[in-house]
Amino acid sequence: IYFEGRNPIRGKIEISDNKFIDMDQNSPADKMDTRGLIQLSSVIDFDEDTEFIVSGNEISGNTVKTSTGDSSDLMVLRLFSKDQVTITGWTAGEAFSVKADAADIKLPYFSDNETTVNGYRYTFMGWADEGHYDGPTTVVDEFMAGGTTVSKGMYYAVWKVEEVSEPIEPDDDPVIPVRPSKPDDEDEKCVEKYGDDWYWNAQERACMLKEYSVVIVNTSAK
């Protein structure tokens, strides 16, 4: 998917819910794996308010390099434009590669530097060059931040992954502890049987606590 053209400044570009399958695999030998899934021409204008959304896309066929051992290295984003790009919607922790194909290219930002998904916190650490990259979630010694001006080459997004404990939300409808009654009992004499904190609830036909905060009651024996 290729974007170019000046005037007006692009306010929003969105690439969502596409399937990229075996891209560039039928190209001439000297062109294979040289083009990005998304390419931004040198003659395209952005500014700090431009929304660049890449979300919900399926990429298969070994098109994105996930570690230094992969043979295929097709980039997600190929940049000729020197304007700053902020990417929204990319799933944290998934491989993302950028090819700077001109001098003085600014590496992209991600709009969410920290994301928590399924009990794991993904923190965007920065971009690793070809010599330091070892996978999208392998933290290495040297990174470049979003906005760093770089020369031609390949650059890869890296996230730090940490397991986190997500807070348990309280139930909207708490379970009221009860002492169940036999069907033919009109009055269980709750105070006599269970203590001053209990009373007979005719509607529920059970003994209930008068006041409680958090109480666990084992009713299996009664």
mmCIF file of the C-alpha atoms, coordinates in Angstrom:
data_MODEL
# 
_entry.id   MODEL 
# 
loop_
_atom_site.group_PDB 
_atom_site.id 
_atom_site.type_symbol 
_atom_site.label_atom_id 
_atom_site.label_alt_id 
_atom_site.label_comp_id 
_atom_site.label_asym_id 
_atom_site.label_entity_id 
_atom_site.label_seq_id 
_atom_site.pdbx_PDB_ins_code 
_atom_site.Cartn_x 
_atom_site.Cartn_y 
_atom_site.Cartn_z 
_atom_site.occupancy 
_atom_site.B_iso_or_equiv 
_atom_site.pdbx_formal_charge 
_atom_site.auth_seq_id 
_atom_site.auth_comp_id 
_atom_site.auth_asym_id 
_atom_site.auth_atom_id 
_atom_site.pdbx_PDB_model_num 
ATOM 1   C CA . ILE A 1 1   ? 0.000   0.000   0.000  1.00 0.00 ? 1   ILE A CA 1 
ATOM 2   C CA . TYR A 1 2   ? 1.720   3.134   -1.244 1.00 0.00 ? 2   TYR A CA 1 
ATOM 3   C CA . PHE A 1 3   ? 1.040   6.767   -0.300 1.00 0.00 ? 3   PHE A CA 1 
ATOM 4   C CA . GLU A 1 4   ? 2.374   9.856   -2.025 1.00 0.00 ? 4   GLU A CA 1 
ATOM 5   C CA . GLY A 1 5   ? 1.357   13.367  -3.044 1.00 0.00 ? 5   GLY A CA 1 
ATOM 6   C CA . ARG A 1 6   ? 1.643   16.830  -1.512 1.00 0.00 ? 6   ARG A CA 1 
ATOM 7   C CA . ASN A 1 7   ? -1.068  19.266  -0.462 1.00 0.00 ? 7   ASN A CA 1 
ATOM 8   C CA . PRO A 1 8   ? -3.061  19.118  1.571  1.00 0.00 ? 8   PRO A CA 1 
ATOM 9   C CA . ILE A 1 9   ? -1.239  17.789  4.633  1.00 0.00 ? 9   ILE A CA 1 
ATOM 10  C CA . ARG A 1 10  ? -2.632  14.351  5.414  1.00 0.00 ? 10  ARG A CA 1 
ATOM 11  C CA . GLY A 1 11  ? -4.852  14.491  8.499  1.00 0.00 ? 11  GLY A CA 1 
ATOM 12  C CA . LYS A 1 12  ? -5.386  10.745  8.797  1.00 0.00 ? 12  LYS A CA 1 
ATOM 13  C CA . ILE A 1 13  ? -4.159  7.564   7.144  1.00 0.00 ? 13  ILE A CA 1 
ATOM 14  C CA . GLU A 1 14  ? -5.657  4.274   8.306  1.00 0.00 ? 14  GLU A CA 1 
ATOM 15  C CA . ILE A 1 15  ? -4.664  0.764   7.214  1.00 0.00 ? 15  ILE A CA 1 
ATOM 16  C CA . SER A 1 16  ? -6.945  -1.681  9.045  1.00 0.00 ? 16  SER A CA 1 
ATOM 17  C CA . ASP A 1 17  ? -8.315  -5.225  8.721  1.00 0.00 ? 17  ASP A CA 1 
ATOM 18  C CA . ASN A 1 18  ? -6.264  -6.308  5.719  1.00 0.00 ? 18  ASN A CA 1 
ATOM 19  C CA . LYS A 1 19  ? -4.507  -9.617  4.998  1.00 0.00 ? 19  LYS A CA 1 
ATOM 20  C CA . PHE A 1 20  ? -0.942  -9.410  3.702  1.00 0.00 ? 20  PHE A CA 1 
ATOM 21  C CA . ILE A 1 21  ? -0.047  -12.926 2.517  1.00 0.00 ? 21  ILE A CA 1 
ATOM 22  C CA . ASP A 1 22  ? 3.295   -13.906 0.893  1.00 0.00 ? 22  ASP A CA 1 
ATOM 23  C CA . MET A 1 23  ? 3.970   -10.330 -0.133 1.00 0.00 ? 23  MET A CA 1 
ATOM 24  C CA . ASP A 1 24  ? 6.720   -9.734  -2.693 1.00 0.00 ? 24  ASP A CA 1 
ATOM 25  C CA . GLN A 1 25  ? 7.332   -13.461 -3.144 1.00 0.00 ? 25  GLN A CA 1 
ATOM 26  C CA . ASN A 1 26  ? 6.731   -13.331 -6.921 1.00 0.00 ? 26  ASN A CA 1 
ATOM 27  C CA . SER A 1 27  ? 8.952   -10.331 -7.560 1.00 0.00 ? 27  SER A CA 1 
ATOM 28  C CA . PRO A 1 28  ? 12.055  -10.411 -9.737 1.00 0.00 ? 28  PRO A CA 1 
ATOM 29  C CA . ALA A 1 29  ? 15.049  -11.688 -7.781 1.00 0.00 ? 29  ALA A CA 1 
ATOM 30  C CA . ASP A 1 30  ? 16.599  -8.242  -7.404 1.00 0.00 ? 30  ASP A CA 1 
ATOM 31  C CA . LYS A 1 31  ? 13.324  -6.773  -6.052 1.00 0.00 ? 31  LYS A CA 1 
ATOM 32  C CA . MET A 1 32  ? 12.180  -9.504  -3.651 1.00 0.00 ? 32  MET A CA 1 
ATOM 33  C CA . ASP A 1 33  ? 11.817  -8.313  -0.044 1.00 0.00 ? 33  ASP A CA 1 
ATOM 34  C CA . THR A 1 34  ? 12.841  -4.775  -0.933 1.00 0.00 ? 34  THR A CA 1 
ATOM 35  C CA . ARG A 1 35  ? 9.455   -3.084  -0.573 1.00 0.00 ? 35  ARG A CA 1 
ATOM 36  C CA . GLY A 1 36  ? 7.368   -2.473  2.532  1.00 0.00 ? 36  GLY A CA 1 
ATOM 37  C CA . LEU A 1 37  ? 3.838   -3.606  3.197  1.00 0.00 ? 37  LEU A CA 1 
ATOM 38  C CA . ILE A 1 38  ? 3.200   0.124   3.643  1.00 0.00 ? 38  ILE A CA 1 
ATOM 39  C CA . GLN A 1 39  ? 5.309   2.729   1.856  1.00 0.00 ? 39  GLN A CA 1 
ATOM 40  C CA . LEU A 1 40  ? 5.359   6.466   2.489  1.00 0.00 ? 40  LEU A CA 1 
ATOM 41  C CA . SER A 1 41  ? 6.734   8.486   -0.401 1.00 0.00 ? 41  SER A CA 1 
ATOM 42  C CA . SER A 1 42  ? 9.166   11.354  0.021  1.00 0.00 ? 42  SER A CA 1 
ATOM 43  C CA . VAL A 1 43  ? 6.488   13.598  -1.497 1.00 0.00 ? 43  VAL A CA 1 
ATOM 44  C CA . ILE A 1 44  ? 3.850   13.170  1.195  1.00 0.00 ? 44  ILE A CA 1 
ATOM 45  C CA . ASP A 1 45  ? 3.222   15.738  3.911  1.00 0.00 ? 45  ASP A CA 1 
ATOM 46  C CA . PHE A 1 46  ? 2.487   15.051  7.593  1.00 0.00 ? 46  PHE A CA 1 
ATOM 47  C CA . ASP A 1 47  ? 2.443   17.206  10.677 1.00 0.00 ? 47  ASP A CA 1 
ATOM 48  C CA . GLU A 1 48  ? 2.300   16.514  14.430 1.00 0.00 ? 48  GLU A CA 1 
ATOM 49  C CA . ASP A 1 49  ? -1.516  16.112  14.260 1.00 0.00 ? 49  ASP A CA 1 
ATOM 50  C CA . THR A 1 50  ? -1.550  13.479  11.510 1.00 0.00 ? 50  THR A CA 1 
ATOM 51  C CA . GLU A 1 51  ? -3.092  10.169  12.605 1.00 0.00 ? 51  GLU A CA 1 
ATOM 52  C CA . PHE A 1 52  ? -1.312  7.120   11.204 1.00 0.00 ? 52  PHE A CA 1 
ATOM 53  C CA . ILE A 1 53  ? -3.338  4.048   12.219 1.00 0.00 ? 53  ILE A CA 1 
ATOM 54  C CA . VAL A 1 54  ? -2.177  0.489   11.520 1.00 0.00 ? 54  VAL A CA 1 
ATOM 55  C CA . SER A 1 55  ? -4.447  -2.035  13.249 1.00 0.00 ? 55  SER A CA 1 
ATOM 56  C CA . GLY A 1 56  ? -6.155  -5.406  12.875 1.00 0.00 ? 56  GLY A CA 1 
ATOM 57  C CA . ASN A 1 57  ? -3.984  -6.519  9.961  1.00 0.00 ? 57  ASN A CA 1 
ATOM 58  C CA . GLU A 1 58  ? -2.921  -10.120 9.375  1.00 0.00 ? 58  GLU A CA 1 
ATOM 59  C CA . ILE A 1 59  ? 0.613   -10.631 8.088  1.00 0.00 ? 59  ILE A CA 1 
ATOM 60  C CA . SER A 1 60  ? 1.766   -14.117 7.110  1.00 0.00 ? 60  SER A CA 1 
ATOM 61  C CA . GLY A 1 61  ? 4.239   -15.818 4.825  1.00 0.00 ? 61  GLY A CA 1 
ATOM 62  C CA . ASN A 1 62  ? 7.426   -14.929 6.730  1.00 0.00 ? 62  ASN A CA 1 
ATOM 63  C CA . THR A 1 63  ? 7.096   -11.297 5.766  1.00 0.00 ? 63  THR A CA 1 
ATOM 64  C CA . VAL A 1 64  ? 8.144   -9.749  9.085  1.00 0.00 ? 64  VAL A CA 1 
ATOM 65  C CA . LYS A 1 65  ? 11.486  -10.518 10.652 1.00 0.00 ? 65  LYS A CA 1 
ATOM 66  C CA . THR A 1 66  ? 10.936  -11.800 14.199 1.00 0.00 ? 66  THR A CA 1 
ATOM 67  C CA . SER A 1 67  ? 14.538  -12.652 15.032 1.00 0.00 ? 67  SER A CA 1 
ATOM 68  C CA . THR A 1 68  ? 17.974  -12.439 13.500 1.00 0.00 ? 68  THR A CA 1 
ATOM 69  C CA . GLY A 1 69  ? 17.672  -16.032 12.343 1.00 0.00 ? 69  GLY A CA 1 
ATOM 70  C CA . ASP A 1 70  ? 14.786  -15.462 9.932  1.00 0.00 ? 70  ASP A CA 1 
ATOM 71  C CA . SER A 1 71  ? 15.548  -15.559 6.238  1.00 0.00 ? 71  SER A CA 1 
ATOM 72  C CA . SER A 1 72  ? 12.840  -13.163 5.110  1.00 0.00 ? 72  SER A CA 1 
ATOM 73  C CA . ASP A 1 73  ? 13.092  -9.500  6.041  1.00 0.00 ? 73  ASP A CA 1 
ATOM 74  C CA . LEU A 1 74  ? 10.279  -7.637  4.324  1.00 0.00 ? 74  LEU A CA 1 
ATOM 75  C CA . MET A 1 75  ? 9.625   -4.449  6.271  1.00 0.00 ? 75  MET A CA 1 
ATOM 76  C CA . VAL A 1 76  ? 6.218   -3.388  7.558  1.00 0.00 ? 76  VAL A CA 1 
ATOM 77  C CA . LEU A 1 77  ? 6.929   0.272   6.840  1.00 0.00 ? 77  LEU A CA 1 
ATOM 78  C CA . ARG A 1 78  ? 9.248   1.667   4.181  1.00 0.00 ? 78  ARG A CA 1 
ATOM 79  C CA . LEU A 1 79  ? 10.026  5.337   4.739  1.00 0.00 ? 79  LEU A CA 1 
ATOM 80  C CA . PHE A 1 80  ? 11.130  7.886   2.186  1.00 0.00 ? 80  PHE A CA 1 
ATOM 81  C CA . SER A 1 81  ? 9.269   10.734  3.887  1.00 0.00 ? 81  SER A CA 1 
ATOM 82  C CA . LYS A 1 82  ? 11.306  12.726  6.413  1.00 0.00 ? 82  LYS A CA 1 
ATOM 83  C CA . ASP A 1 83  ? 8.232   13.882  8.335  1.00 0.00 ? 83  ASP A CA 1 
ATOM 84  C CA . GLN A 1 84  ? 7.584   12.495  11.808 1.00 0.00 ? 84  GLN A CA 1 
ATOM 85  C CA . VAL A 1 85  ? 5.228   9.500   11.942 1.00 0.00 ? 85  VAL A CA 1 
ATOM 86  C CA . THR A 1 86  ? 3.316   8.304   15.032 1.00 0.00 ? 86  THR A CA 1 
ATOM 87  C CA . ILE A 1 87  ? 1.801   4.829   14.700 1.00 0.00 ? 87  ILE A CA 1 
ATOM 88  C CA . THR A 1 88  ? -1.469  4.009   16.449 1.00 0.00 ? 88  THR A CA 1 
ATOM 89  C CA . GLY A 1 89  ? -3.152  0.628   16.789 1.00 0.00 ? 89  GLY A CA 1 
ATOM 90  C CA . TRP A 1 90  ? -0.189  -1.727  16.424 1.00 0.00 ? 90  TRP A CA 1 
ATOM 91  C CA . THR A 1 91  ? -0.353  -4.715  18.789 1.00 0.00 ? 91  THR A CA 1 
ATOM 92  C CA . ALA A 1 92  ? 2.400   -4.321  21.363 1.00 0.00 ? 92  ALA A CA 1 
ATOM 93  C CA . GLY A 1 93  ? 5.004   -7.077  21.251 1.00 0.00 ? 93  GLY A CA 1 
ATOM 94  C CA . GLU A 1 94  ? 4.430   -8.015  17.615 1.00 0.00 ? 94  GLU A CA 1 
ATOM 95  C CA . ALA A 1 95  ? 7.340   -7.626  15.219 1.00 0.00 ? 95  ALA A CA 1 
ATOM 96  C CA . PHE A 1 96  ? 7.492   -4.268  13.446 1.00 0.00 ? 96  PHE A CA 1 
ATOM 97  C CA . SER A 1 97  ? 10.284  -3.331  11.062 1.00 0.00 ? 97  SER A CA 1 
ATOM 98  C CA . VAL A 1 98  ? 11.081  -0.054  9.339  1.00 0.00 ? 98  VAL A CA 1 
ATOM 99  C CA . LYS A 1 99  ? 13.341  0.476   6.373  1.00 0.00 ? 99  LYS A CA 1 
ATOM 100 C CA . ALA A 1 100 ? 14.776  3.962   6.107  1.00 0.00 ? 100 ALA A CA 1 
ATOM 101 C CA . ASP A 1 101 ? 15.304  4.367   2.379  1.00 0.00 ? 101 ASP A CA 1 
ATOM 102 C CA . ALA A 1 102 ? 16.614  7.917   2.378  1.00 0.00 ? 102 ALA A CA 1 
ATOM 103 C CA . ALA A 1 103 ? 19.029  10.004  4.404  1.00 0.00 ? 103 ALA A CA 1 
ATOM 104 C CA . ASP A 1 104 ? 17.898  11.727  7.629  1.00 0.00 ? 104 ASP A CA 1 
ATOM 105 C CA . ILE A 1 105 ? 14.759  9.639   8.206  1.00 0.00 ? 105 ILE A CA 1 
ATOM 106 C CA . LYS A 1 106 ? 13.067  10.049  11.608 1.00 0.00 ? 106 LYS A CA 1 
ATOM 107 C CA . LEU A 1 107 ? 12.150  6.776   13.291 1.00 0.00 ? 107 LEU A CA 1 
ATOM 108 C CA . PRO A 1 108 ? 8.426   6.520   14.146 1.00 0.00 ? 108 PRO A CA 1 
ATOM 109 C CA . TYR A 1 109 ? 6.804   6.853   17.539 1.00 0.00 ? 109 TYR A CA 1 
ATOM 110 C CA . PHE A 1 110 ? 4.142   4.506   18.908 1.00 0.00 ? 110 PHE A CA 1 
ATOM 111 C CA . SER A 1 111 ? 1.201   6.357   20.425 1.00 0.00 ? 111 SER A CA 1 
ATOM 112 C CA . ASP A 1 112 ? 1.079   3.909   23.367 1.00 0.00 ? 112 ASP A CA 1 
ATOM 113 C CA . ASN A 1 113 ? 4.484   3.422   24.964 1.00 0.00 ? 113 ASN A CA 1 
ATOM 114 C CA . GLU A 1 114 ? 2.980   1.128   27.599 1.00 0.00 ? 114 GLU A CA 1 
ATOM 115 C CA . THR A 1 115 ? 0.146   -1.355  27.120 1.00 0.00 ? 115 THR A CA 1 
ATOM 116 C CA . THR A 1 116 ? -1.220  -4.072  29.423 1.00 0.00 ? 116 THR A CA 1 
ATOM 117 C CA . VAL A 1 117 ? -2.753  -7.101  27.717 1.00 0.00 ? 117 VAL A CA 1 
ATOM 118 C CA . ASN A 1 118 ? -3.856  -10.365 29.382 1.00 0.00 ? 118 ASN A CA 1 
ATOM 119 C CA . GLY A 1 119 ? -1.788  -9.788  32.504 1.00 0.00 ? 119 GLY A CA 1 
ATOM 120 C CA . TYR A 1 120 ? 1.385   -8.637  30.725 1.00 0.00 ? 120 TYR A CA 1 
ATOM 121 C CA . ARG A 1 121 ? 2.738   -5.116  30.481 1.00 0.00 ? 121 ARG A CA 1 
ATOM 122 C CA . TYR A 1 122 ? 4.448   -4.219  27.186 1.00 0.00 ? 122 TYR A CA 1 
ATOM 123 C CA . THR A 1 123 ? 6.746   -1.206  27.350 1.00 0.00 ? 123 THR A CA 1 
ATOM 124 C CA . PHE A 1 124 ? 8.145   0.122   24.079 1.00 0.00 ? 124 PHE A CA 1 
ATOM 125 C CA . MET A 1 125 ? 11.906  0.410   24.569 1.00 0.00 ? 125 MET A CA 1 
ATOM 126 C CA . GLY A 1 126 ? 12.859  1.840   21.181 1.00 0.00 ? 126 GLY A CA 1 
ATOM 127 C CA . TRP A 1 127 ? 14.340  0.779   17.867 1.00 0.00 ? 127 TRP A CA 1 
ATOM 128 C CA . ALA A 1 128 ? 17.251  -1.610  17.400 1.00 0.00 ? 128 ALA A CA 1 
ATOM 129 C CA . ASP A 1 129 ? 19.344  -1.626  14.268 1.00 0.00 ? 129 ASP A CA 1 
ATOM 130 C CA . GLU A 1 130 ? 20.150  -4.762  12.327 1.00 0.00 ? 130 GLU A CA 1 
ATOM 131 C CA . GLY A 1 131 ? 23.295  -5.513  14.305 1.00 0.00 ? 131 GLY A CA 1 
ATOM 132 C CA . HIS A 1 132 ? 21.575  -5.439  17.706 1.00 0.00 ? 132 HIS A CA 1 
ATOM 133 C CA . TYR A 1 133 ? 18.081  -6.798  17.058 1.00 0.00 ? 133 TYR A CA 1 
ATOM 134 C CA . ASP A 1 134 ? 17.239  -10.226 18.493 1.00 0.00 ? 134 ASP A CA 1 
ATOM 135 C CA . GLY A 1 135 ? 13.435  -10.344 18.381 1.00 0.00 ? 135 GLY A CA 1 
ATOM 136 C CA . PRO A 1 136 ? 10.547  -7.997  19.238 1.00 0.00 ? 136 PRO A CA 1 
ATOM 137 C CA . THR A 1 137 ? 10.570  -8.796  22.982 1.00 0.00 ? 137 THR A CA 1 
ATOM 138 C CA . THR A 1 138 ? 14.302  -9.344  23.552 1.00 0.00 ? 138 THR A CA 1 
ATOM 139 C CA . VAL A 1 139 ? 15.758  -6.323  25.329 1.00 0.00 ? 139 VAL A CA 1 
ATOM 140 C CA . VAL A 1 140 ? 19.235  -5.481  24.059 1.00 0.00 ? 140 VAL A CA 1 
ATOM 141 C CA . ASP A 1 141 ? 21.906  -2.964  25.057 1.00 0.00 ? 141 ASP A CA 1 
ATOM 142 C CA . GLU A 1 142 ? 21.375  -0.269  22.456 1.00 0.00 ? 142 GLU A CA 1 
ATOM 143 C CA . PHE A 1 143 ? 18.151  1.437   21.370 1.00 0.00 ? 143 PHE A CA 1 
ATOM 144 C CA . MET A 1 144 ? 17.122  4.520   19.434 1.00 0.00 ? 144 MET A CA 1 
ATOM 145 C CA . ALA A 1 145 ? 14.061  6.440   20.572 1.00 0.00 ? 145 ALA A CA 1 
ATOM 146 C CA . GLY A 1 146 ? 11.173  7.442   18.357 1.00 0.00 ? 146 GLY A CA 1 
ATOM 147 C CA . GLY A 1 147 ? 12.067  10.633  16.525 1.00 0.00 ? 147 GLY A CA 1 
ATOM 148 C CA . THR A 1 148 ? 15.763  9.730   16.223 1.00 0.00 ? 148 THR A CA 1 
ATOM 149 C CA . THR A 1 149 ? 17.178  10.745  12.852 1.00 0.00 ? 149 THR A CA 1 
ATOM 150 C CA . VAL A 1 150 ? 18.900  7.817   11.167 1.00 0.00 ? 150 VAL A CA 1 
ATOM 151 C CA . SER A 1 151 ? 20.657  6.988   7.928  1.00 0.00 ? 151 SER A CA 1 
ATOM 152 C CA . LYS A 1 152 ? 19.545  4.309   5.486  1.00 0.00 ? 152 LYS A CA 1 
ATOM 153 C CA . GLY A 1 153 ? 18.999  0.877   6.977  1.00 0.00 ? 153 GLY A CA 1 
ATOM 154 C CA . MET A 1 154 ? 16.678  -1.520  8.795  1.00 0.00 ? 154 MET A CA 1 
ATOM 155 C CA . TYR A 1 155 ? 15.316  -0.790  12.268 1.00 0.00 ? 155 TYR A CA 1 
ATOM 156 C CA . TYR A 1 156 ? 13.173  -2.971  14.537 1.00 0.00 ? 156 TYR A CA 1 
ATOM 157 C CA . ALA A 1 157 ? 10.742  -2.196  17.368 1.00 0.00 ? 157 ALA A CA 1 
ATOM 158 C CA . VAL A 1 158 ? 11.526  -3.791  20.735 1.00 0.00 ? 158 VAL A CA 1 
ATOM 159 C CA . TRP A 1 159 ? 9.210   -4.163  23.752 1.00 0.00 ? 159 TRP A CA 1 
ATOM 160 C CA . LYS A 1 160 ? 9.995   -5.146  27.332 1.00 0.00 ? 160 LYS A CA 1 
ATOM 161 C CA . VAL A 1 161 ? 7.469   -7.652  28.701 1.00 0.00 ? 161 VAL A CA 1 
ATOM 162 C CA . GLU A 1 162 ? 6.559   -7.925  32.389 1.00 0.00 ? 162 GLU A CA 1 
ATOM 163 C CA . GLU A 1 163 ? 3.904   -10.037 34.065 1.00 0.00 ? 163 GLU A CA 1 
ATOM 164 C CA . VAL A 1 164 ? 1.578   -7.906  36.176 1.00 0.00 ? 164 VAL A CA 1 
ATOM 165 C CA . SER A 1 165 ? -1.249  -8.584  38.596 1.00 0.00 ? 165 SER A CA 1 
ATOM 166 C CA . GLU A 1 166 ? -4.440  -6.993  37.398 1.00 0.00 ? 166 GLU A CA 1 
ATOM 167 C CA . PRO A 1 167 ? -6.820  -5.777  40.135 1.00 0.00 ? 167 PRO A CA 1 
ATOM 168 C CA . ILE A 1 168 ? -9.912  -7.882  40.713 1.00 0.00 ? 168 ILE A CA 1 
ATOM 169 C CA . GLU A 1 169 ? -13.007 -5.787  40.225 1.00 0.00 ? 169 GLU A CA 1 
ATOM 170 C CA . PRO A 1 170 ? -15.626 -6.182  42.993 1.00 0.00 ? 170 PRO A CA 1 
ATOM 171 C CA . ASP A 1 171 ? -18.940 -7.786  42.086 1.00 0.00 ? 171 ASP A CA 1 
ATOM 172 C CA . ASP A 1 172 ? -21.784 -5.357  41.503 1.00 0.00 ? 172 ASP A CA 1 
ATOM 173 C CA . ASP A 1 173 ? -24.168 -7.728  43.316 1.00 0.00 ? 173 ASP A CA 1 
ATOM 174 C CA . PRO A 1 174 ? -22.474 -9.163  46.415 1.00 0.00 ? 174 PRO A CA 1 
ATOM 175 C CA . VAL A 1 175 ? -23.655 -12.504 47.710 1.00 0.00 ? 175 VAL A CA 1 
ATOM 176 C CA . ILE A 1 176 ? -25.534 -12.027 51.006 1.00 0.00 ? 176 ILE A CA 1 
ATOM 177 C CA . PRO A 1 177 ? -24.570 -14.750 53.480 1.00 0.00 ? 177 PRO A CA 1 
ATOM 178 C CA . VAL A 1 178 ? -27.615 -16.782 54.575 1.00 0.00 ? 178 VAL A CA 1 
ATOM 179 C CA . ARG A 1 179 ? -28.523 -19.752 56.747 1.00 0.00 ? 179 ARG A CA 1 
ATOM 180 C CA . PRO A 1 180 ? -31.094 -21.657 54.666 1.00 0.00 ? 180 PRO A CA 1 
ATOM 181 C CA . SER A 1 181 ? -34.396 -22.737 56.232 1.00 0.00 ? 181 SER A CA 1 
ATOM 182 C CA . LYS A 1 182 ? -36.337 -25.936 55.835 1.00 0.00 ? 182 LYS A CA 1 
ATOM 183 C CA . PRO A 1 183 ? -39.386 -25.375 53.568 1.00 0.00 ? 183 PRO A CA 1 
ATOM 184 C CA . ASP A 1 184 ? -41.955 -25.838 56.365 1.00 0.00 ? 184 ASP A CA 1 
ATOM 185 C CA . ASP A 1 185 ? -40.347 -23.492 58.894 1.00 0.00 ? 185 ASP A CA 1 
ATOM 186 C CA . GLU A 1 186 ? -42.184 -20.210 59.451 1.00 0.00 ? 186 GLU A CA 1 
ATOM 187 C CA . ASP A 1 187 ? -39.535 -18.779 61.740 1.00 0.00 ? 187 ASP A CA 1 
ATOM 188 C CA . GLU A 1 188 ? -36.075 -20.228 62.196 1.00 0.00 ? 188 GLU A CA 1 
ATOM 189 C CA . LYS A 1 189 ? -35.462 -18.300 65.445 1.00 0.00 ? 189 LYS A CA 1 
ATOM 190 C CA . CYS A 1 190 ? -32.303 -16.997 63.857 1.00 0.00 ? 190 CYS A CA 1 
ATOM 191 C CA . VAL A 1 191 ? -30.975 -15.130 66.904 1.00 0.00 ? 191 VAL A CA 1 
ATOM 192 C CA . GLU A 1 192 ? -31.411 -18.169 69.112 1.00 0.00 ? 192 GLU A CA 1 
ATOM 193 C CA . LYS A 1 193 ? -29.722 -20.484 66.629 1.00 0.00 ? 193 LYS A CA 1 
ATOM 194 C CA . TYR A 1 194 ? -27.011 -18.309 65.127 1.00 0.00 ? 194 TYR A CA 1 
ATOM 195 C CA . GLY A 1 195 ? -26.527 -15.218 67.267 1.00 0.00 ? 195 GLY A CA 1 
ATOM 196 C CA . ASP A 1 196 ? -27.516 -11.568 67.549 1.00 0.00 ? 196 ASP A CA 1 
ATOM 197 C CA . ASP A 1 197 ? -26.227 -10.662 64.085 1.00 0.00 ? 197 ASP A CA 1 
ATOM 198 C CA . TRP A 1 198 ? -28.861 -12.802 62.339 1.00 0.00 ? 198 TRP A CA 1 
ATOM 199 C CA . TYR A 1 199 ? -32.557 -12.196 61.555 1.00 0.00 ? 199 TYR A CA 1 
ATOM 200 C CA . TRP A 1 200 ? -35.405 -13.982 59.785 1.00 0.00 ? 200 TRP A CA 1 
ATOM 201 C CA . ASN A 1 201 ? -36.115 -12.767 56.222 1.00 0.00 ? 201 ASN A CA 1 
ATOM 202 C CA . ALA A 1 202 ? -39.633 -13.930 55.329 1.00 0.00 ? 202 ALA A CA 1 
ATOM 203 C CA . GLN A 1 203 ? -39.262 -13.087 51.630 1.00 0.00 ? 203 GLN A CA 1 
ATOM 204 C CA . GLU A 1 204 ? -36.122 -15.143 51.218 1.00 0.00 ? 204 GLU A CA 1 
ATOM 205 C CA . ARG A 1 205 ? -37.300 -17.702 53.854 1.00 0.00 ? 205 ARG A CA 1 
ATOM 206 C CA . ALA A 1 206 ? -33.832 -17.750 55.378 1.00 0.00 ? 206 ALA A CA 1 
ATOM 207 C CA . CYS A 1 207 ? -31.776 -16.310 58.211 1.00 0.00 ? 207 CYS A CA 1 
ATOM 208 C CA . MET A 1 208 ? -29.600 -13.412 57.050 1.00 0.00 ? 208 MET A CA 1 
ATOM 209 C CA . LEU A 1 209 ? -26.913 -11.279 58.601 1.00 0.00 ? 209 LEU A CA 1 
ATOM 210 C CA . LYS A 1 210 ? -28.075 -7.847  59.730 1.00 0.00 ? 210 LYS A CA 1 
ATOM 211 C CA . GLU A 1 211 ? -24.854 -6.087  58.762 1.00 0.00 ? 211 GLU A CA 1 
ATOM 212 C CA . TYR A 1 212 ? -21.731 -7.378  57.122 1.00 0.00 ? 212 TYR A CA 1 
ATOM 213 C CA . SER A 1 213 ? -18.720 -6.311  55.113 1.00 0.00 ? 213 SER A CA 1 
ATOM 214 C CA . VAL A 1 214 ? -16.957 -9.416  53.847 1.00 0.00 ? 214 VAL A CA 1 
ATOM 215 C CA . VAL A 1 215 ? -18.202 -12.680 55.343 1.00 0.00 ? 215 VAL A CA 1 
ATOM 216 C CA . ILE A 1 216 ? -17.663 -16.222 54.156 1.00 0.00 ? 216 ILE A CA 1 
ATOM 217 C CA . VAL A 1 217 ? -20.234 -18.684 55.483 1.00 0.00 ? 217 VAL A CA 1 
ATOM 218 C CA . ASN A 1 218 ? -20.063 -22.425 55.122 1.00 0.00 ? 218 ASN A CA 1 
ATOM 219 C CA . THR A 1 219 ? -23.696 -23.567 54.940 1.00 0.00 ? 219 THR A CA 1 
ATOM 220 C CA . SER A 1 220 ? -22.983 -27.117 53.853 1.00 0.00 ? 220 SER A CA 1 
ATOM 221 C CA . ALA A 1 221 ? -23.736 -28.532 57.338 1.00 0.00 ? 221 ALA A CA 1 
ATOM 222 C CA . LYS A 1 222 ? -27.066 -26.742 57.875 1.00 0.00 ? 222 LYS A CA 1 
# 
